[in-house]
Amino acid sequence: MKRIYVILFAAALSASVFSCKEKTASEKFKDKMDETGHDIKDAAHDAGDAAKDGAKETKEKAEDIAK
């Protein structure tokens, strides 16, 4: 009886291992483009934050000068 369980476990394990396929070149390219898109979005967000902070500092300095 234990032998059947071992055979079934080995069959299930081998089926799961062999069912995995390597990504194609187009799938790898798509993943890289998605990653690049996220990086660009993050960089744009950071640049927007920096511009907002710079504008706030400029406004504060202008208000100090006007006093």
C-alpha positions in Angstrom: 0.0 0.0 0.0 2.8 2.4 0.8 4.3 1.7 -2.6 1.2 3.0 -4.3 1.5 6.3 -2.3 5.1 6.6 -3.3 4.3 6.0 -6.9 1.4 8.5 -6.9 3.5 11.1 -5.1 6.4 10.7 -7.6 3.9 10.9 -10.5 2.4 14.1 -9.1 5.8 15.6 -8.4 7.1 14.8 -11.9 3.9 16.1 -13.5 4.3 19.4 -11.7 7.9 19.8 -12.5 7.6 19.0 -16.2 4.5 21.1 -16.7 6.5 24.3 -16.0 7.6 25.8 -19.2 10.3 28.4 -19.8 9.1 31.9 -20.8 9.3 32.8 -24.4 11.3 35.7 -25.7 8.1 37.8 -26.1 7.0 37.0 -22.6 10.4 38.0 -21.2 10.2 41.2 -23.3 6.7 42.0 -22.0 7.9 41.5 -18.4 10.8 43.8 -18.9 8.6 46.5 -20.5 6.2 46.2 -17.6 9.1 46.7 -15.2 10.4 49.6 -17.2 7.0 51.2 -17.2 6.7 50.9 -13.4 10.2 52.4 -13.1 9.3 55.3 -15.3 6.1 55.9 -13.4 8.0 55.9 -10.1 10.6 58.3 -11.5 7.9 60.7 -12.8 6.2 60.6 -9.4 9.5 61.4 -7.6 10.2 64.3 -10.1 6.7 65.6 -9.4 7.3 65.5 -5.7 10.7 67.3 -6.1 9.1 70.0 -8.2 6.3 70.5 -5.7 8.8 70.7 -2.9 10.9 73.2 -4.9 7.9 75.3 -5.6 6.9 75.3 -1.9 10.4 76.4 -0.9 10.5 79.2 -3.6 7.1 80.4 -2.4 8.3 80.5 1.2 11.5 82.4 0.3 9.4 84.9 -1.8 7.1 85.5 1.2 10.1 86.0 3.5 11.6 88.6 1.0 8.2 90.4 0.8 8.1 90.9 4.5 
